[in-house]
Amino acid sequence: MRLAYFDCFSGISGDMTLGALIHLGVPVAWLAQTIAQLPLEGFDLTARSVWYNGIAATRIGVEIEETHHHRTFAHIQAMIEKSRLSHRVKGASLAVFDRLATAEAVIHGCPKASVHFHEVGAIDAIVDIVGVCLGLEYLAVDHILSSPLPLGGGFVTCAHGVLPVPAPAVLEILKGVPVYGGDASIGELVTPTGAALLTGLDAEFKAMPQMRIDRIGYGAGSREVADRPNLLRVAIGEPLHCAIEAAEQLVLVETCIDDMNPEIFSYLMERLFEDGALDVYWVPVQMKKNRPGTLVNVLCTPERRMAVVSRILTETTSLGVRYHDVYRNTLVREAVKMQTVFGAIQMKKVSASNGQARLVPEYEECRRIARERNIPLRQVYDTILRSVALAEQS
């Protein structure tokens, strides 16, 4: 698992986050070209090096042609959903905007879909949010952690006039998040976009964990802060004693069937596994005219998608299938051979998240032994596990 730890000693904003990711190696030109797929025209994304208290950082700039173009949440949602961005980036970007829209709807007492974002809906904020989600995917970040957030103090001027710090939207978004205040002279440290990025991306708020740091990036804010460098520090690395594999992109293929001989399902499952399916399962469903049917779900790698689709359309009565990208994390496991009362047995050694390991007998091995010795399969499992436990104690 690849972690990103956000050290928010000067708070967080959208441009600081994007600047930190660019400092970590996300190419600016690639970001601009990819964001333009939304489609989103009339902007230019730039990045330059700046120094705060001798620390080199990246400050981004978003130059836009249009001025004061308000957008509703429904408009932004449609723009992102219709884009050619990856499934992961779309989902993450929409989750962040949903946080913002939900907060604004509560504060202003209006439907979420009709919320006008004002500054948040402007091109520069869309670039920040989508750019951050793209950058995290580019850097292969699986999980985000963050320090508690300093909220600052004083007042801030926005589209609705002068508001207290933290702004109402920030406070609404950060319900349940560990925060602390500051002197009134500090001003705003956490913006609505910064707050929505962390909460929308399911950041875990805690002290820096035990981890092996690979790279560190600094993103610069756009104003001076009196008592500290206005920077966001992001460290990327691997947790120590990690028992979870990095996220793996797979494809979930599915179709609904209500007019097929049920005996065919068993044969279909065998052939799908031969075609490279990683998992196959059936779910009972109610279909049109309340007919009972079966939802066929097949998990496979992108390379095996066409083989799975072809098998379903060839072997079943289905007229079409659906598929979409999914992501999965798995525990680290390795194949081992263990000596038991039945001889050497093939097993899986699975490392749990708490650092402990457990041994799991392979089903086919246990099935073979049960048939050869004419004993219950459950007894084979119990005997193997007992003998392994005794061997480990001796």
DAHU-V256591 format. One line per field, one symbol per residue. ss: DSSP state (~ for helix, > for strand, _ for the rest). phi: phi as a letter, one per 40 degrees, with the letter a starting at -180 (. if undefined). psi: psi as a letter, one per 20 degrees, with the letter a starting at -180 (. if undefined). A space follows every 50 residues. Layout:
ss: ???
phi: ???
psi: ???
//
This chain:
ss: _>>>>>>____>_~~~~~~~~~~____~~~~~~~~_______>>>>>>>> >>__>>>>>>>>>>_______>~~~~~~~~~_____~~~~~~~~~~~~~~ ~~~~~~~~___~~~_>______~~~~~~~~~~~~~~~~____>>>>__>> _>>_>>>>__>>>>___~~~~~~_____>>______>>_>_~~~~~~~~~ ___>>_____>>>>>>>>>>__________>>>>>>>>>____>___>>> >>>>>>>_____~~~~~~~~~~~~____>>>>>>>>_~~~_>>>>>>>>> _~~~~~~~~~~~~~~______>>>>>>>__>_>>>>>>>>__>>>>>>>> >_____>>>>>_~~~~~~~~~~~___~~~~~~~~~~~~~~~~~_
phi: .bbbbccccbgaaccccccccccchcccccdccccccdcabgabcbabcb bbfgccabbcbbcbccbfccbcccccdcccccccccdccdcccccccccc ccccccccgbcccccccfdcccdccccdcccccccccccfccabbacdbc cgagbbbbcchcbccccdccccccdgbcbacaccccgcbbcdcccccccc cfcbcacdccabccabbbbcccbcbcbaccbbbbbbabccfcbbccdbcb bbbaabbbbbdccccccdcdccccchccababbcbbbdfgccabccbbba cdccdcccdccccccbcccabbaacbbbbbccaacbbbcbccgcbcbbbb ccccgcbbbbccdcccccccccbfbccdccdccccccccccccc
psi: ppqoponlhkbqrghgghghhhhijppggggghghiigqorkqppqpqpr pokjpprppqqopqgqploqqrhhghghgghirjrrggggggghhghhgg ggghgggilrqghjppicghirghhgggghgghgghghjlphqpqqrqpp ibrbqqpahjbpqqpqqhhghghjpipprqaaqhihaphorhggghgghh jlqporqproqopgqpqppprjrppgjqpmqpppppapqqkpjpqqpppa popqqppjkqphhhhggggghghhijqhqpqqpprpaqkkppapoppppr qhhjghgggggghgirjqirrqqqqrqqqqqpqqpqpqpaijappprpop prhjiqqqpoqpghghggggghilqqghhggggghghgghhhh.
//
